[in-house]
């Protein structure tokens, strides 16, 4: 019976040890999950706050541009005086660049008028460096690539866009040229930002 009693004690100890291990592991798993959920919730809250602050900054900038150019008939031939300084001051919120890209109807008088306005703005008002917004093909709103029909082969891989065509098949017949930058001069001024899928959504 002593042997049986020893076996009983061993089995009891093993059962208690396994039970303690199982409960400890379960408690650790629950604690780890709770910590993960807590960290995730905080991260999502911070991300949401950042997005909201960025939206507020861009909304405020858009409101300033609209207030400075209240006449609808003047659009898209408009700009914001002091844009570079104002947009730069908002970088502390947006943590990124801010650009002014008005909507332009492609291929007609509006586009021609806007392009003339833009280059006059660069040279005679903002006084940017010579050649601002120009491409190998000359002056005009541009996209990167070989053109709508694949037959534009300029050395800088830019072509003059005069339609709403994009390689990602946008259904919007618009152009959104990069007119003003928080850097002042920028190497891609006059880029039709609508050609980029993530900006065209």
URSULVEN-V695307 format. One record per residue. N is the residue number from 1. RES is the residue in one letter. SS is DSSP state (a for helix, b for strand, c for the rest). D_CENTER is the distance of its C-alpha to the mean C-alpha in Angstrom with 1 decimal. Layout:
BEGIN
((N;RES;SS;D_CENTER) (N;RES;SS;D_CENTER))
END
This chain:
BEGIN
((1;X;c;79.1) (2;X;a;77.8) (3;X;a;75.8) (4;X;a;74.5) (5;X;a;73.6) (6;X;a;71.7) (7;X;a;69.8) (8;X;a;69.0) (9;X;a;67.7) (10;X;a;65.6) (11;X;a;64.1) (12;X;a;63.5) (13;X;a;61.8) (14;X;a;59.6) (15;X;a;58.6) (16;X;a;57.9) (17;X;a;55.9) (18;X;a;53.8) (19;X;a;53.3) (20;X;a;52.2) (21;X;a;49.8) (22;X;a;48.3) (23;X;a;47.9) (24;X;a;46.4) (25;X;a;43.9) (26;X;a;42.9) (27;X;a;42.5) (28;X;a;40.3) (29;X;a;38.2) (30;X;a;37.8) (31;X;a;37.0) (32;X;a;34.4) (33;X;a;32.8) (34;X;a;32.9) (35;X;a;31.3) (36;X;a;28.5) (37;X;a;27.9) (38;X;a;28.1) (39;X;a;25.5) (40;X;a;23.2) (41;X;a;23.6) (42;X;a;22.9) (43;X;a;19.8) (44;X;a;18.5) (45;X;a;19.6) (46;X;a;17.9) (47;X;a;14.5) (48;X;a;15.1) (49;X;a;16.2) (50;X;a;13.2) (51;X;a;10.9) (52;X;a;13.7) (53;X;a;14.0) (54;X;a;10.4) (55;X;a;11.1) (56;X;a;14.4) (57;X;a;13.4) (58;X;a;11.3) (59;X;a;14.2) (60;X;a;16.7) (61;X;a;15.4) (62;X;a;15.5) (63;X;a;19.0) (64;X;a;20.2) (65;X;a;19.4) (66;X;a;21.1) (67;X;a;24.0) (68;X;a;24.5) (69;X;c;24.8) (70;X;c;26.6) (71;X;c;28.3) (72;X;a;26.7) (73;X;a;28.9) (74;X;a;27.3) (75;X;c;23.8) (76;X;c;22.0) (77;X;c;24.0) (78;X;c;22.8) (79;X;c;21.2) (80;X;c;21.0) (81;X;c;23.6) (82;X;c;22.5) (83;X;a;18.8) (84;X;a;18.3) (85;X;a;20.3) (86;X;a;18.8) (87;X;a;15.1) (88;X;a;16.3) (89;X;a;18.1) (90;X;c;15.0) (91;X;a;13.4) (92;X;a;15.8) (93;X;a;14.0) (94;X;a;10.2) (95;X;c;11.0) (96;X;c;8.6) (97;X;c;9.0) (98;X;c;9.3) (99;X;b;10.5) (100;X;b;13.0) (101;X;c;13.1) (102;X;c;16.1) (103;X;c;17.3) (104;X;b;20.2) (105;X;c;22.9) (106;X;c;23.5) (107;X;c;26.8) (108;X;c;29.0) (109;X;a;30.1) (110;X;a;26.9) (111;X;a;25.0) (112;X;a;27.9) (113;X;a;28.2) (114;X;a;24.5) (115;X;a;24.7) (116;X;a;28.0) (117;X;a;26.5) (118;X;a;23.5) (119;X;a;25.8) (120;X;a;28.3) (121;X;a;25.6) (122;X;a;24.6) (123;X;a;28.3) (124;X;a;30.3) (125;X;a;28.1) (126;X;c;25.4) (127;X;c;27.6) (128;X;c;25.0) (129;X;c;26.4) (130;X;c;28.4) (131;X;c;26.6) (132;X;c;23.2) (133;X;c;21.2) (134;X;b;24.0) (135;X;b;24.2) (136;X;c;27.2) (137;X;c;28.0) (138;X;b;28.1) (139;X;b;26.2) (140;X;c;23.8) (141;X;c;20.4) (142;X;b;19.6) (143;X;b;17.8) (144;X;b;18.3) (145;X;c;21.1) (146;X;c;24.7) (147;X;c;24.5) (148;X;c;25.0) (149;X;c;28.4) (150;X;c;27.8) (151;X;c;30.2) (152;X;c;28.2) (153;X;c;28.7) (154;X;c;27.7) (155;X;c;27.7) (156;X;c;24.1) (157;X;c;23.0) (158;X;b;21.8) (159;X;b;23.4) (160;X;b;23.9) (161;X;c;22.3) (162;X;c;24.5) (163;X;c;23.6) (164;X;c;20.9) (165;X;c;21.2) (166;X;c;18.3) (167;X;c;19.1) (168;X;c;17.3) (169;X;c;19.6) (170;X;c;17.8) (171;X;c;20.4) (172;X;c;19.0) (173;X;c;21.2) (174;X;c;18.9) (175;X;b;17.4) (176;X;c;14.4) (177;X;b;15.4) (178;X;c;13.7) (179;X;c;16.5) (180;X;b;16.0) (181;X;b;14.2) (182;X;c;14.7) (183;X;c;16.5) (184;X;b;18.8) (185;X;c;19.5) (186;X;c;16.9) (187;X;c;17.9) (188;X;c;15.8) (189;X;c;16.7) (190;X;c;17.5) (191;X;b;15.2) (192;X;b;14.7) (193;X;a;11.0) (194;X;a;12.2) (195;X;a;13.6) (196;X;c;10.6) (197;X;a;10.9) (198;X;a;7.5) (199;X;a;6.9) (200;X;a;10.6) (201;X;c;10.9))
END
